Amino acid sequence: MKYTLQLKPMTDEDLPFLMEVYASTRAEEMRLTGWNEIRIAEFISMQFNAQHKHYTQYYPNAKMDVIYVDGEPAGRLYVEHTTKEIRIMDICLLPEFKGKGIGYHYMQQLMDEGKEKCLPVSLHVEKNNPSKSFYDRLGFKVLEDREVYWFMEWKL
């Protein structure tokens, strides 16, 4: 990989960028609604704020980082480390950074950490998310069907 990658702890100043990252994950879905740009922006803002509040309330010890590629903000990586598992709460890159090995790099780091600490690495993925095949290739297995999500786990 020819990129300089860096993780920086999320701050309140990063929230507009993180909302942009979140919006990029919902873009296809939003195109299908027929809503105007204002309604879409309001909906995305409401959903992002609810998700952010949930993450900070229910995962107060999580490591919430902005992914930088060559000094440019490119995505987010939220991980909670416990004595029982490494939980990937969210990993997402802006579309222009996908498919370049960046997500793989961070997933491999977390899986290596899981190996070192003898801990499983777990995540939820929406059933219609194309990233599911990526997780399958990495060796994650579906443990539970949780309605709109698959709960997946990787372990040594």
C-alpha positions in Angstrom: 0.0 0.0 0.0 1.3 3.4 -0.9 -0.7 5.5 1.5 0.2 7.0 4.8 -2.6 5.9 7.1 -3.4 7.4 10.5 -6.1 7.2 13.1 -7.0 10.3 15.1 -9.5 10.3 18.0 -12.8 11.8 17.0 -13.6 15.3 18.3 -16.7 17.4 18.1 -15.1 19.3 15.2 -15.1 16.0 13.2 -18.9 15.6 13.5 -19.7 17.4 10.1 -17.2 15.2 8.3 -18.5 12.0 10.1 -22.0 12.9 9.0 -20.7 13.1 5.5 -19.3 9.6 5.9 -22.6 8.4 7.3 -24.5 10.1 4.4 -22.3 8.3 1.9 -23.5 4.9 3.3 -27.1 5.9 2.8 -26.8 7.6 -0.6 -28.2 4.8 -2.7 -31.1 4.3 -0.3 -31.9 8.0 -0.3 -32.0 8.1 -4.1 -34.8 5.6 -4.0 -37.0 7.7 -1.7 -37.9 10.4 -4.2 -37.3 13.0 -1.4 -35.9 16.4 -2.2 -32.4 17.4 -1.0 -33.6 19.3 2.1 -35.7 16.3 3.3 -32.8 13.9 2.7 -30.4 16.2 4.6 -32.8 16.5 7.5 -33.3 12.7 7.6 -29.6 12.0 7.4 -28.9 14.5 10.2 -31.5 13.0 12.4 -30.3 9.4 11.8 -26.6 10.4 12.2 -27.3 12.2 15.5 -29.4 9.2 16.8 -26.6 6.8 15.9 -23.9 9.0 17.4 -25.9 9.4 20.6 -26.4 5.6 20.8 -22.7 4.9 20.3 -21.6 7.4 22.9 -24.2 6.3 25.4 -23.9 2.5 25.1 -20.2 2.3 24.2 -18.7 5.0 26.5 -15.2 3.3 26.4 -15.1 2.8 22.7 -12.2 4.1 20.6 -13.8 6.3 18.0 -11.3 7.4 15.4 -11.2 9.3 12.1 -9.2 7.5 9.4 -6.8 9.7 7.6 -5.2 8.8 4.2 -2.2 10.9 3.2 -3.4 13.5 5.7 -6.9 13.7 4.4 -10.0 12.5 6.4 -11.3 9.4 4.6 -13.5 7.5 7.0 -14.2 6.3 10.5 -13.3 3.3 12.7 -15.2 2.8 16.0 -14.1 -0.1 18.1 -14.9 -1.3 21.6 -12.3 -3.4 23.4 -13.6 -5.6 26.3 -12.2 -8.6 28.1 -14.5 -10.8 26.0 -14.2 -9.4 22.5 -13.1 -6.7 20.1 -16.3 -5.2 18.8 -16.1 -3.3 15.5 -18.9 -0.9 15.9 -18.4 0.8 12.6 -15.8 0.9 9.9 -16.6 3.1 6.9 -14.7 5.0 4.2 -15.9 7.6 1.8 -16.5 6.1 -1.7 -13.4 7.5 -3.2 -11.2 5.6 -0.7 -13.0 2.2 -1.0 -11.3 -0.7 -2.8 -7.8 0.5 -2.1 -6.9 -1.9 0.8 -7.5 0.7 3.5 -10.4 -1.2 5.2 -8.5 -4.4 4.8 -5.5 -2.9 6.6 -7.5 -1.9 9.6 -9.5 -5.1 9.7 -6.2 -7.1 9.6 -4.8 -5.0 12.5 -7.9 -5.8 14.6 -7.8 -9.5 13.7 -4.1 -9.6 14.6 -4.9 -8.0 17.9 -7.6 -10.6 18.4 -5.0 -13.3 17.8 -2.6 -11.8 20.3 -5.2 -11.4 23.0 -7.1 -14.6 22.2 -10.3 -12.6 21.7 -12.9 -12.9 19.0 -13.6 -9.9 16.7 -17.2 -9.2 16.2 -19.4 -6.9 14.2 -22.9 -6.3 12.9 -23.5 -5.8 9.1 -26.8 -4.9 7.4 -28.1 -7.8 5.4 -28.1 -5.7 2.2 -24.6 -4.3 2.8 -22.1 -5.4 0.0 -19.4 -5.4 2.7 -20.8 -8.7 4.0 -18.9 -10.6 1.2 -15.7 -8.8 2.4 -16.2 -10.0 5.9 -16.9 -13.5 4.6 -13.6 -13.5 2.7 -11.8 -12.4 5.9 -13.2 -15.5 7.7 -16.0 -13.9 9.7 -19.0 -16.3 10.3 -22.6 -15.4 10.8 -23.6 -16.2 14.4 -27.0 -14.7 14.5 -29.7 -13.2 12.4 -30.7 -10.0 14.1 -33.6 -8.9 11.8 -31.9 -6.3 9.5 -28.4 -7.2 10.6 -26.1 -10.2 10.6 -24.1 -10.6 13.8 -20.7 -11.9 12.7 -17.6 -13.1 14.4 -14.0 -13.9 13.6 -11.8 -16.0 15.9 -8.6 -17.9 15.7 
